[in-house]
Amino acid sequence: MVWRGPMVVTAVLTLLVTGCAAQQKSAGGAAAPGVTATTIKIGGVLTKTSASGYSTKDAEVGAKARFERANAAGGVHGRKIEFLGAEDDGQDAAKGDAAAKKLVQKDQVFALVPVHAPNFGGAAFLEQQGVPWFGWATGPQWCGTKTGFGYNGCLAPKPGAGSQTWWGRQMADLLGGADGKAVYVQTSDSSGSKYGGTTISQSFTAAGFKLVGVNSGLPAAAPPPDWLPYVNKIMTSNDGQAPDIVVSVIAGTKFNVGLYSALKRAGYQGVLTDATSYDAAILKDKASAQALEGVLAAPMFEPFESAAPEIAQFRQDVEKVAPGAVPTQHMAIGYWAADIFLDMLTKTGKDLTREKFLATGNGSYLYENAGFGRIQYPRDHTEPSGCGALVKLENGAFQVAKSMKCFDNVPLK
């Protein structure tokens, strides 16, 4: 027998102990990727750049602001968020898929927060891998999953599933009722815009308005050289008269500026409303601000001008990470997506795996916050949250017309 000495014996014992510990850990469920005793690694995917100029890059600031506040408070169950920032998908589905795979396979993140990309292509991969992702559910890829959590639910419900009524009901409350009031909906010929026209039209009819027209003939590529054919249809849609409300379901300020300017030149005196005109950048351009004067925008979060404590906290958090930054819609989306993720993380507990986290999120999960309303899962994997607010541009400044409120959905026809 050869004596190996105490150092060799110690090394062997160490290997045996660590081996047993590894086996016990494996038997009890391996630690989740990106999770240590003190940190949780997170990364996001945004459309920071695109050929059209569209960008959601501000969502990174919003998420960072919320994560930094959580970290300053000691983290979640003793773990701080290690935020890697966000990848840029360039509004390309293939690049979004590659970005998701990089974050999961190379960077070993626990979850993707925020995901805010209209053409996000990583949904199937994340679902197959069981990786949670949080952001703005702008397309059908968010709907029907078990891993994708839109801060406002699924905005592309299938027929028969719940569809939002909040926009129409908020407008009815603002205008003193819907009885006898006519609504016209203008969309572009893109699939997303036409789909939005269907759900938003139903939101207004569910609130009691009379729908007098839905026009989806507007080209989506660029504003038309002549708005007159569209304006003429609108101005005579209500039995030869103009409707009380025109709803624009068109992506892009240039489109809405063109449509609203043409309507005002034609003498339109009714209400104009859309989902995209709540943007401080608009105020920098005098012509755009004039065209959008009086327009009611419909964000799915509490407006920045609100006196709600949650919005004061949002502003304070953003100022700490980006001094002087002007709040934007994308910033709010990143912030509230991160907020919901942190709440779900807290409710999951200290013993953290992706499986346990998803079980929490998909197991009668409910979270209410005046900043974004209310979210319920698993219900909101297939329908929207049903919450929203109204903001009016008046005298060159945004004002809260209706604060955040949630309403029951109705089955989509």
NUNUMAR-663640 format. One record per residue (C-alpha): residue number from 1; residue in one letter; z, x, y. Coordinates in Angstrom, 1 decimal, decimal comma. Example, Ala and Ser with C-alpha at 12.3 -4.5 7.8 and 13.67 -1.06 7.14 Angstrom:
// residues 2
+-----+---------+--------+--------+--------+
: num : residuo :     pz :     px :     py :
+-----+---------+--------+--------+--------+
:   1 :       A :    7,8 :   12,3 :   -4,5 :
:   2 :       S :    7,1 :   13,7 :   -1,1 :
+-----+---------+--------+--------+--------+
//
This chain:
// residues 413
+-----+---------+--------+--------+--------+
: num : residuo :     pz :     px :     py :
+-----+---------+--------+--------+--------+
:   1 :       M :    0,0 :    0,0 :    0,0 :
:   2 :       V :   -0,9 :    1,3 :    3,4 :
:   3 :       W :    1,5 :    0,7 :    6,3 :
:   4 :       R :   -0,4 :   -0,5 :    9,3 :
:   5 :       G :    2,4 :   -0,4 :   11,8 :
:   6 :       P :    4,1 :   -3,1 :   14,0 :
:   7 :       M :    1,2 :   -3,3 :   16,5 :
:   8 :       V :   -1,2 :   -4,4 :   13,7 :
:   9 :       V :    1,3 :   -7,0 :   12,4 :
:  10 :       T :    1,8 :   -8,3 :   15,9 :
:  11 :       A :   -2,0 :   -8,6 :   16,4 :
:  12 :       V :   -2,4 :  -10,5 :   13,1 :
:  13 :       L :    0,4 :  -12,9 :   13,9 :
:  14 :       T :   -1,1 :  -13,5 :   17,4 :
:  15 :       L :   -4,5 :  -14,4 :   15,8 :
:  16 :       L :   -2,8 :  -16,7 :   13,3 :
:  17 :       V :   -0,8 :  -18,5 :   16,1 :
:  18 :       T :   -3,8 :  -18,9 :   18,4 :
:  19 :       G :   -5,9 :  -20,0 :   15,5 :
:  20 :       C :   -3,3 :  -22,7 :   14,5 :
:  21 :       A :   -3,1 :  -23,7 :   18,2 :
:  22 :       A :   -6,9 :  -24,1 :   18,4 :
:  23 :       Q :   -6,9 :  -26,1 :   15,2 :
:  24 :       Q :   -4,2 :  -28,4 :   16,6 :
:  25 :       K :   -6,0 :  -28,8 :   19,9 :
:  26 :       S :   -9,2 :  -29,7 :   18,0 :
:  27 :       A :   -7,4 :  -32,1 :   15,7 :
:  28 :       G :   -5,9 :  -33,8 :   18,7 :
:  29 :       G :   -9,1 :  -33,9 :   20,7 :
:  30 :       A :  -10,6 :  -30,8 :   22,4 :
:  31 :       A :  -10,0 :  -30,4 :   26,1 :
:  32 :       A :  -12,8 :  -31,8 :   28,2 :
:  33 :       P :  -15,5 :  -29,5 :   29,6 :
:  34 :       G :  -14,6 :  -28,6 :   33,2 :
:  35 :       V :  -10,9 :  -29,4 :   32,7 :
:  36 :       T :   -8,1 :  -26,8 :   32,8 :
:  37 :       A :   -4,3 :  -27,2 :   33,3 :
:  38 :       T :   -4,8 :  -26,9 :   37,0 :
:  39 :       T :   -8,4 :  -27,8 :   37,9 :
:  40 :       I :  -11,2 :  -30,3 :   37,2 :
:  41 :       K :  -14,8 :  -29,1 :   37,9 :
:  42 :       I :  -17,1 :  -31,6 :   39,6 :
:  43 :       G :  -20,7 :  -31,4 :   41,0 :
:  44 :       G :  -23,2 :  -33,9 :   42,4 :
:  45 :       V :  -27,0 :  -34,6 :   42,7 :
:  46 :       L :  -28,4 :  -35,7 :   46,0 :
:  47 :       T :  -31,8 :  -36,1 :   47,6 :
:  48 :       K :  -31,2 :  -33,4 :   50,2 :
:  49 :       T :  -34,9 :  -32,9 :   51,0 :
:  50 :       S :  -38,0 :  -35,0 :   50,4 :
:  51 :       A :  -41,7 :  -35,1 :   51,5 :
:  52 :       S :  -40,9 :  -38,3 :   53,5 :
:  53 :       G :  -38,0 :  -36,7 :   55,3 :
:  54 :       Y :  -35,5 :  -39,0 :   53,6 :
:  55 :       S :  -32,2 :  -37,3 :   52,9 :
:  56 :       T :  -28,8 :  -38,2 :   51,4 :
:  57 :       K :  -27,3 :  -34,8 :   52,1 :
:  58 :       D :  -24,4 :  -36,2 :   54,1 :
:  59 :       A :  -23,0 :  -37,7 :   50,9 :
:  60 :       E :  -21,8 :  -34,1 :   50,0 :
:  61 :       V :  -19,7 :  -34,0 :   53,2 :
:  62 :       G :  -18,2 :  -37,4 :   52,4 :
:  63 :       A :  -17,2 :  -36,4 :   48,8 :
:  64 :       K :  -15,9 :  -33,1 :   49,9 :
:  65 :       A :  -13,7 :  -34,7 :   52,5 :
:  66 :       R :  -12,1 :  -37,1 :   50,0 :
:  67 :       F :  -11,6 :  -34,3 :   47,4 :
:  68 :       E :  -10,0 :  -32,0 :   50,0 :
:  69 :       R :   -7,5 :  -34,7 :   50,9 :
:  70 :       A :   -6,6 :  -35,2 :   47,2 :
:  71 :       N :   -6,2 :  -31,4 :   46,8 :
:  72 :       A :   -4,0 :  -31,2 :   49,8 :
:  73 :       A :   -1,7 :  -33,8 :   48,2 :
:  74 :       G :   -1,4 :  -31,7 :   45,1 :
:  75 :       G :   -4,4 :  -33,0 :   43,1 :
:  76 :       V :   -4,4 :  -35,6 :   40,4 :
:  77 :       H :   -1,7 :  -35,1 :   37,8 :
:  78 :       G :   -1,3 :  -31,5 :   38,9 :
:  79 :       R :   -5,0 :  -30,7 :   38,7 :
:  80 :       K :   -7,1 :  -30,0 :   41,9 :
:  81 :       I :  -10,7 :  -30,8 :   42,2 :
:  82 :       E :  -13,0 :  -27,8 :   42,0 :
:  83 :       F :  -16,1 :  -29,2 :   43,9 :
:  84 :       L :  -19,3 :  -27,2 :   43,3 :
:  85 :       G :  -21,2 :  -29,2 :   45,8 :
:  86 :       A :  -24,5 :  -31,0 :   45,1 :
:  87 :       E :  -27,9 :  -30,1 :   43,6 :
:  88 :       D :  -31,0 :  -31,2 :   45,4 :
:  89 :       D :  -33,5 :  -33,4 :   43,4 :
:  90 :       G :  -36,2 :  -33,4 :   46,1 :
:  91 :       Q :  -36,6 :  -37,2 :   45,4 :
:  92 :       D :  -38,2 :  -36,1 :   42,0 :
:  93 :       A :  -37,0 :  -37,7 :   38,8 :
:  94 :       A :  -37,7 :  -34,6 :   36,7 :
:  95 :       K :  -35,8 :  -32,4 :   39,1 :
:  96 :       G :  -32,9 :  -34,8 :   39,0 :
:  97 :       D :  -32,8 :  -34,6 :   35,2 :
:  98 :       A :  -32,9 :  -30,8 :   35,3 :
:  99 :       A :  -30,1 :  -30,8 :   37,9 :
: 100 :       A :  -27,9 :  -33,0 :   35,7 :
: 101 :       K :  -28,5 :  -30,8 :   32,7 :
: 102 :       K :  -27,7 :  -27,7 :   34,7 :
: 103 :       L :  -24,4 :  -29,1 :   35,9 :
: 104 :       V :  -23,4 :  -30,3 :   32,4 :
: 105 :       Q :  -24,7 :  -27,5 :   30,2 :
: 106 :       K :  -24,4 :  -24,4 :   32,5 :
: 107 :       D :  -21,8 :  -25,3 :   35,0 :
: 108 :       Q :  -19,7 :  -27,3 :   32,5 :
: 109 :       V :  -18,6 :  -30,0 :   35,0 :
: 110 :       F :  -16,4 :  -32,8 :   33,8 :
: 111 :       A :  -18,3 :  -35,5 :   35,8 :
: 112 :       L :  -21,1 :  -35,8 :   38,4 :
: 113 :       V :  -19,8 :  -37,0 :   41,9 :
: 114 :       P :  -21,6 :  -37,9 :   44,0 :
: 115 :       V :  -25,0 :  -39,0 :   42,6 :
: 116 :       H :  -27,1 :  -40,4 :   45,5 :
: 117 :       A :  -30,8 :  -40,1 :   44,8 :
: 118 :       P :  -33,2 :  -43,1 :   44,7 :
: 119 :       N :  -35,3 :  -41,6 :   42,0 :
: 120 :       F :  -32,5 :  -40,0 :   39,9 :
: 121 :       G :  -33,9 :  -39,0 :   36,6 :
: 122 :       G :  -30,7 :  -37,8 :   34,8 :
: 123 :       A :  -29,3 :  -41,1 :   33,8 :
: 124 :       A :  -30,4 :  -41,1 :   30,1 :
: 125 :       F :  -29,1 :  -37,6 :   29,6 :
: 126 :       L :  -25,7 :  -38,3 :   31,1 :
: 127 :       E :  -25,4 :  -41,5 :   29,0 :
: 128 :       Q :  -26,4 :  -39,7 :   25,8 :
: 129 :       Q :  -23,9 :  -37,0 :   26,5 :
: 130 :       G :  -21,1 :  -39,3 :   27,6 :
: 131 :       V :  -20,7 :  -37,7 :   31,0 :
: 132 :       P :  -19,4 :  -39,9 :   33,8 :
: 133 :       W :  -21,3 :  -40,1 :   37,1 :
: 134 :       F :  -20,5 :  -41,9 :   40,4 :
: 135 :       G :  -22,5 :  -42,7 :   43,5 :
: 136 :       W :  -24,8 :  -45,4 :   45,0 :
: 137 :       A :  -26,5 :  -47,6 :   42,4 :
: 138 :       T :  -29,8 :  -47,8 :   44,2 :
: 139 :       G :  -31,9 :  -48,4 :   41,1 :
: 140 :       P :  -32,0 :  -49,9 :   37,6 :
: 141 :       Q :  -31,1 :  -46,6 :   36,0 :
: 142 :       W :  -27,5 :  -47,3 :   37,0 :
: 143 :       C :  -27,4 :  -50,7 :   35,3 :
: 144 :       G :  -26,3 :  -51,4 :   31,7 :
: 145 :       T :  -24,8 :  -47,9 :   31,2 :
: 146 :       K :  -21,3 :  -47,0 :   30,1 :
: 147 :       T :  -21,1 :  -43,8 :   32,1 :
: 148 :       G :  -22,7 :  -44,7 :   35,5 :
: 149 :       F :  -20,3 :  -46,1 :   38,1 :
: 150 :       G :  -22,0 :  -47,3 :   41,3 :
: 151 :       Y :  -19,4 :  -47,7 :   44,1 :
: 152 :       N :  -20,9 :  -51,1 :   44,7 :
: 153 :       G :  -21,8 :  -51,9 :   41,1 :
: 154 :       C :  -25,3 :  -52,6 :   39,8 :
: 155 :       L :  -27,8 :  -53,6 :   42,5 :
: 156 :       A :  -30,6 :  -54,4 :   40,1 :
: 157 :       P :  -29,2 :  -57,1 :   37,9 :
: 158 :       K :  -31,4 :  -58,7 :   35,2 :
: 159 :       P :  -32,2 :  -62,4 :   35,3 :
: 160 :       G :  -29,1 :  -64,4 :   34,3 :
: 161 :       A :  -26,7 :  -61,7 :   35,4 :
: 162 :       G :  -24,6 :  -62,0 :   38,6 :
: 163 :       S :  -26,5 :  -61,5 :   41,9 :
: 164 :       Q :  -24,9 :  -61,0 :   45,3 :
: 165 :       T :  -24,3 :  -63,8 :   47,8 :
: 166 :       W :  -22,3 :  -61,9 :   50,3 :
: 167 :       W :  -25,1 :  -61,2 :   52,8 :
: 168 :       G :  -26,1 :  -64,8 :   53,1 :
: 169 :       R :  -22,5 :  -66,0 :   53,2 :
: 170 :       Q :  -21,4 :  -63,5 :   55,8 :
: 171 :       M :  -24,4 :  -64,5 :   57,9 :
: 172 :       A :  -23,5 :  -68,2 :   57,5 :
: 173 :       D :  -19,9 :  -67,6 :   58,6 :
: 174 :       L :  -21,1 :  -65,6 :   61,6 :
: 175 :       L :  -23,6 :  -68,3 :   62,7 :
: 176 :       G :  -21,3 :  -71,2 :   62,2 :
: 177 :       G :  -22,9 :  -72,5 :   59,0 :
: 178 :       A :  -26,2 :  -72,4 :   57,2 :
: 179 :       D :  -27,1 :  -76,1 :   57,3 :
: 180 :       G :  -30,6 :  -76,7 :   58,8 :
: 181 :       K :  -31,2 :  -73,0 :   59,4 :
: 182 :       A :  -34,5 :  -71,4 :   58,0 :
: 183 :       V :  -34,8 :  -67,8 :   56,7 :
: 184 :       Y :  -38,0 :  -65,7 :   56,2 :
: 185 :       V :  -37,9 :  -62,5 :   54,1 :
: 186 :       Q :  -40,3 :  -59,6 :   54,7 :
: 187 :       T :  -40,6 :  -56,9 :   52,1 :
: 188 :       S :  -43,2 :  -54,2 :   51,4 :
: 189 :       D :  -45,3 :  -54,0 :   48,3 :
: 190 :       S :  -43,1 :  -51,4 :   46,5 :
: 191 :       S :  -41,3 :  -52,6 :   43,4 :
: 192 :       G :  -37,9 :  -51,8 :   44,8 :
: 193 :       S :  -38,6 :  -53,7 :   48,0 :
: 194 :       K :  -40,0 :  -56,7 :   46,2 :
: 195 :       Y :  -37,0 :  -56,8 :   43,8 :
: 196 :       G :  -34,7 :  -56,7 :   46,8 :
: 197 :       G :  -36,6 :  -59,6 :   48,3 :
: 198 :       T :  -35,8 :  -61,7 :   45,2 :
: 199 :       T :  -32,1 :  -61,0 :   45,2 :
: 200 :       I :  -31,6 :  -61,2 :   48,9 :
: 201 :       S :  -33,6 :  -64,4 :   49,2 :
: 202 :       Q :  -31,2 :  -65,9 :   46,6 :
: 203 :       S :  -28,2 :  -64,6 :   48,6 :
: 204 :       F :  -29,3 :  -66,7 :   51,5 :
: 205 :       T :  -30,2 :  -69,8 :   49,6 :
: 206 :       A :  -26,9 :  -69,7 :   47,7 :
: 207 :       A :  -25,2 :  -69,7 :   51,2 :
: 208 :       G :  -27,1 :  -72,9 :   52,1 :
: 209 :       F :  -30,0 :  -71,5 :   54,2 :
: 210 :       K :  -33,6 :  -72,9 :   53,7 :
: 211 :       L :  -36,0 :  -70,2 :   52,5 :
: 212 :       V :  -39,4 :  -70,7 :   54,3 :
: 213 :       G :  -41,2 :  -67,6 :   53,2 :
: 214 :       V :  -41,2 :  -64,3 :   51,3 :
: 215 :       N :  -44,0 :  -61,9 :   52,2 :
: 216 :       S :  -44,4 :  -58,8 :   50,0 :
: 217 :       G :  -47,9 :  -57,8 :   51,3 :
: 218 :       L :  -46,8 :  -55,1 :   53,6 :
: 219 :       P :  -48,0 :  -51,6 :   52,5 :
: 220 :       A :  -45,1 :  -49,4 :   51,6 :
: 221 :       A :  -46,8 :  -46,0 :   52,3 :
: 222 :       A :  -47,0 :  -46,3 :   56,1 :
: 223 :       P :  -46,5 :  -48,9 :   58,9 :
: 224 :       P :  -49,6 :  -51,0 :   59,5 :
: 225 :       P :  -51,8 :  -50,3 :   62,5 :
: 226 :       D :  -51,6 :  -54,0 :   63,4 :
: 227 :       W :  -48,5 :  -56,1 :   62,9 :
: 228 :       L :  -50,0 :  -59,3 :   64,2 :
: 229 :       P :  -51,0 :  -60,8 :   60,8 :
: 230 :       Y :  -47,4 :  -60,4 :   59,6 :
: 231 :       V :  -45,9 :  -61,7 :   62,8 :
: 232 :       N :  -48,2 :  -64,7 :   62,9 :
: 233 :       K :  -47,1 :  -65,7 :   59,4 :
: 234 :       I :  -43,4 :  -65,4 :   60,4 :
: 235 :       M :  -43,8 :  -67,3 :   63,7 :
: 236 :       T :  -45,3 :  -70,3 :   61,9 :
: 237 :       S :  -43,4 :  -70,2 :   58,6 :
: 238 :       N :  -40,9 :  -72,9 :   59,5 :
: 239 :       D :  -43,2 :  -76,0 :   59,6 :
: 240 :       G :  -45,3 :  -74,3 :   62,3 :
: 241 :       Q :  -42,2 :  -72,9 :   64,1 :
: 242 :       A :  -40,4 :  -69,6 :   63,9 :
: 243 :       P :  -37,5 :  -69,3 :   61,4 :
: 244 :       D :  -33,9 :  -68,9 :   62,5 :
: 245 :       I :  -33,5 :  -65,6 :   60,6 :
: 246 :       V :  -35,9 :  -62,9 :   59,6 :
: 247 :       V :  -34,6 :  -60,6 :   56,9 :
: 248 :       S :  -36,3 :  -57,2 :   56,5 :
: 249 :       V :  -36,2 :  -55,6 :   53,1 :
: 250 :       I :  -38,2 :  -52,5 :   54,1 :
: 251 :       A :  -37,1 :  -48,9 :   53,7 :
: 252 :       G :  -37,5 :  -46,9 :   56,9 :
: 253 :       T :  -36,7 :  -47,1 :   60,5 :
: 254 :       K :  -40,3 :  -46,8 :   61,6 :
: 255 :       F :  -41,2 :  -50,0 :   59,7 :
: 256 :       N :  -38,3 :  -52,0 :   61,2 :
: 257 :       V :  -38,9 :  -50,7 :   64,7 :
: 258 :       G :  -42,6 :  -51,8 :   64,4 :
: 259 :       L :  -41,8 :  -55,2 :   62,9 :
: 260 :       Y :  -39,0 :  -56,0 :   65,4 :
: 261 :       S :  -41,0 :  -54,8 :   68,4 :
: 262 :       A :  -43,9 :  -56,9 :   67,4 :
: 263 :       L :  -41,8 :  -60,0 :   66,9 :
: 264 :       K :  -40,0 :  -59,6 :   70,2 :
: 265 :       R :  -43,4 :  -59,3 :   72,0 :
: 266 :       A :  -44,5 :  -62,5 :   70,3 :
: 267 :       G :  -41,4 :  -64,2 :   71,8 :
: 268 :       Y :  -39,2 :  -64,4 :   68,7 :
: 269 :       Q :  -35,6 :  -65,4 :   69,7 :
: 270 :       G :  -33,9 :  -65,7 :   66,3 :
: 271 :       V :  -31,7 :  -63,4 :   64,3 :
: 272 :       L :  -33,1 :  -60,1 :   62,8 :
: 273 :       T :  -31,2 :  -58,4 :   59,9 :
: 274 :       D :  -31,7 :  -55,6 :   57,5 :
: 275 :       A :  -29,7 :  -53,1 :   55,3 :
: 276 :       T :  -30,8 :  -49,8 :   56,9 :
: 277 :       S :  -30,5 :  -50,1 :   60,7 :
: 278 :       Y :  -26,8 :  -49,0 :   60,8 :
: 279 :       D :  -27,6 :  -45,4 :   61,7 :
: 280 :       A :  -26,3 :  -43,4 :   64,7 :
: 281 :       A :  -29,5 :  -41,4 :   64,8 :
: 282 :       I :  -31,4 :  -44,5 :   66,0 :
: 283 :       L :  -29,4 :  -44,4 :   69,2 :
: 284 :       K :  -30,9 :  -41,0 :   70,1 :
: 285 :       D :  -34,3 :  -42,5 :   70,5 :
: 286 :       K :  -34,6 :  -45,0 :   73,4 :
: 287 :       A :  -37,6 :  -46,9 :   72,0 :
: 288 :       S :  -35,9 :  -47,3 :   68,6 :
: 289 :       A :  -32,6 :  -48,4 :   70,1 :
: 290 :       Q :  -34,4 :  -51,0 :   72,2 :
: 291 :       A :  -36,4 :  -52,4 :   69,3 :
: 292 :       L :  -33,2 :  -52,7 :   67,2 :
: 293 :       E :  -31,1 :  -54,2 :   70,0 :
: 294 :       G :  -29,4 :  -57,3 :   68,7 :
: 295 :       V :  -30,2 :  -56,5 :   65,0 :
: 296 :       L :  -27,5 :  -57,3 :   62,4 :
: 297 :       A :  -27,3 :  -54,5 :   59,8 :
: 298 :       A :  -25,6 :  -55,2 :   56,5 :
: 299 :       P :  -23,7 :  -52,1 :   55,0 :
: 300 :       M :  -21,8 :  -52,3 :   51,8 :
: 301 :       F :  -18,8 :  -50,6 :   53,2 :
: 302 :       E :  -16,4 :  -51,2 :   56,2 :
: 303 :       P :  -18,1 :  -50,1 :   59,4 :
: 304 :       F :  -17,0 :  -46,9 :   61,1 :
: 305 :       E :  -16,1 :  -48,9 :   64,3 :
: 306 :       S :  -13,5 :  -50,9 :   62,4 :
: 307 :       A :   -9,8 :  -50,6 :   63,2 :
: 308 :       A :   -8,9 :  -50,7 :   59,5 :
: 309 :       P :   -6,4 :  -47,8 :   58,5 :
: 310 :       E :   -8,8 :  -46,8 :   55,7 :
: 311 :       I :  -11,6 :  -46,1 :   58,2 :
: 312 :       A :   -9,2 :  -44,1 :   60,4 :
: 313 :       Q :   -8,3 :  -42,0 :   57,3 :
: 314 :       F :  -12,0 :  -41,6 :   56,5 :
: 315 :       R :  -12,7 :  -40,3 :   60,0 :
: 316 :       Q :   -9,7 :  -37,9 :   59,8 :
: 317 :       D :  -10,8 :  -36,6 :   56,4 :
: 318 :       V :  -14,3 :  -36,0 :   57,5 :
: 319 :       E :  -13,3 :  -34,2 :   60,7 :
: 320 :       K :  -11,2 :  -31,7 :   58,7 :
: 321 :       V :  -14,2 :  -30,5 :   56,6 :
: 322 :       A :  -17,0 :  -31,1 :   59,2 :
: 323 :       P :  -15,6 :  -31,0 :   62,7 :
: 324 :       G :  -17,7 :  -33,0 :   65,1 :
: 325 :       A :  -19,8 :  -34,6 :   62,4 :
: 326 :       V :  -21,1 :  -38,1 :   63,2 :
: 327 :       P :  -20,3 :  -40,6 :   60,4 :
: 328 :       T :  -23,3 :  -41,8 :   58,5 :
: 329 :       Q :  -24,0 :  -44,3 :   55,7 :
: 330 :       H :  -24,7 :  -41,5 :   53,2 :
: 331 :       M :  -21,4 :  -39,8 :   54,2 :
: 332 :       A :  -19,5 :  -43,1 :   53,5 :
: 333 :       I :  -21,2 :  -43,5 :   50,1 :
: 334 :       G :  -20,2 :  -40,0 :   49,0 :
: 335 :       Y :  -16,6 :  -40,6 :   50,2 :
: 336 :       W :  -16,1 :  -43,9 :   48,5 :
: 337 :       A :  -17,8 :  -42,8 :   45,3 :
: 338 :       A :  -15,3 :  -39,9 :   45,2 :
: 339 :       D :  -12,4 :  -42,2 :   46,1 :
: 340 :       I :  -13,2 :  -44,5 :   43,1 :
: 341 :       F :  -13,5 :  -41,5 :   40,8 :
: 342 :       L :  -10,1 :  -40,2 :   41,9 :
: 343 :       D :   -8,5 :  -43,6 :   41,3 :
: 344 :       M :  -10,0 :  -43,8 :   37,8 :
: 345 :       L :   -8,8 :  -40,3 :   37,2 :
: 346 :       T :   -5,3 :  -41,2 :   38,3 :
: 347 :       K :   -5,2 :  -44,3 :   36,0 :
: 348 :       T :   -6,4 :  -42,3 :   33,0 :
: 349 :       G :   -3,3 :  -40,0 :   33,0 :
: 350 :       K :   -2,6 :  -36,4 :   32,5 :
: 351 :       D :   -4,0 :  -36,2 :   29,0 :
: 352 :       L :   -7,6 :  -36,1 :   30,1 :
: 353 :       T :  -10,8 :  -36,2 :   28,1 :
: 354 :       R :  -14,2 :  -37,8 :   29,0 :
: 355 :       E :  -13,6 :  -40,4 :   26,2 :
: 356 :       K :  -10,2 :  -41,4 :   27,6 :
: 357 :       F :  -11,6 :  -41,4 :   31,2 :
: 358 :       L :  -14,5 :  -43,7 :   30,2 :
: 359 :       A :  -12,1 :  -45,9 :   28,2 :
: 360 :       T :  -10,1 :  -46,4 :   31,4 :
: 361 :       G :  -13,2 :  -47,1 :   33,5 :
: 362 :       N :  -14,7 :  -49,6 :   31,0 :
: 363 :       G :  -11,4 :  -51,3 :   30,1 :
: 364 :       S :  -10,8 :  -54,0 :   32,6 :
: 365 :       Y :  -10,8 :  -51,6 :   35,5 :
: 366 :       L :  -10,2 :  -53,1 :   38,9 :
: 367 :       Y :   -9,8 :  -51,3 :   42,3 :
: 368 :       E :   -9,7 :  -52,8 :   45,7 :
: 369 :       N :   -9,9 :  -50,9 :   49,0 :
: 370 :       A :  -10,7 :  -52,3 :   52,5 :
: 371 :       G :  -13,1 :  -49,4 :   52,9 :
: 372 :       F :  -15,6 :  -50,7 :   50,3 :
: 373 :       G :  -14,2 :  -53,9 :   49,1 :
: 374 :       R :  -13,7 :  -54,3 :   45,3 :
: 375 :       I :  -15,1 :  -52,9 :   42,1 :
: 376 :       Q :  -14,6 :  -54,1 :   38,6 :
: 377 :       Y :  -15,7 :  -52,5 :   35,4 :
: 378 :       P :  -17,3 :  -53,1 :   32,9 :
: 379 :       R :  -18,5 :  -56,2 :   34,8 :
: 380 :       D :  -20,1 :  -54,2 :   37,5 :
: 381 :       H :  -22,3 :  -52,2 :   35,1 :
: 382 :       T :  -24,5 :  -55,3 :   35,1 :
: 383 :       E :  -24,0 :  -56,9 :   38,5 :
: 384 :       P :  -23,2 :  -55,9 :   42,1 :
: 385 :       S :  -19,6 :  -55,8 :   43,5 :
: 386 :       G :  -20,4 :  -58,7 :   45,8 :
: 387 :       C :  -18,9 :  -57,1 :   48,9 :
: 388 :       G :  -20,4 :  -56,3 :   52,3 :
: 389 :       A :  -20,1 :  -56,3 :   56,1 :
: 390 :       L :  -22,2 :  -57,0 :   59,2 :
: 391 :       V :  -22,8 :  -54,6 :   62,2 :
: 392 :       K :  -24,6 :  -55,6 :   65,4 :
: 393 :       L :  -26,3 :  -53,2 :   67,7 :
: 394 :       E :  -25,4 :  -54,5 :   71,2 :
: 395 :       N :  -25,9 :  -52,8 :   74,5 :
: 396 :       G :  -26,8 :  -49,6 :   72,8 :
: 397 :       A :  -23,7 :  -49,4 :   70,6 :
: 398 :       F :  -22,7 :  -50,6 :   67,2 :
: 399 :       Q :  -20,1 :  -53,3 :   66,9 :
: 400 :       V :  -18,4 :  -54,9 :   63,9 :
: 401 :       A :  -19,8 :  -58,4 :   63,5 :
: 402 :       K :  -18,1 :  -59,2 :   60,2 :
: 403 :       S :  -15,6 :  -57,0 :   58,4 :
: 404 :       M :  -15,9 :  -56,2 :   54,7 :
: 405 :       K :  -15,5 :  -59,2 :   52,5 :
: 406 :       C :  -16,2 :  -60,0 :   48,9 :
: 407 :       F :  -17,8 :  -63,1 :   47,5 :
: 408 :       D :  -18,5 :  -64,5 :   44,0 :
: 409 :       N :  -21,9 :  -63,6 :   42,6 :
: 410 :       V :  -24,3 :  -66,2 :   41,2 :
: 411 :       P :  -26,7 :  -65,9 :   38,2 :
: 412 :       L :  -30,0 :  -64,3 :   39,2 :
: 413 :       K :  -32,9 :  -66,7 :   38,7 :
+-----+---------+--------+--------+--------+
//
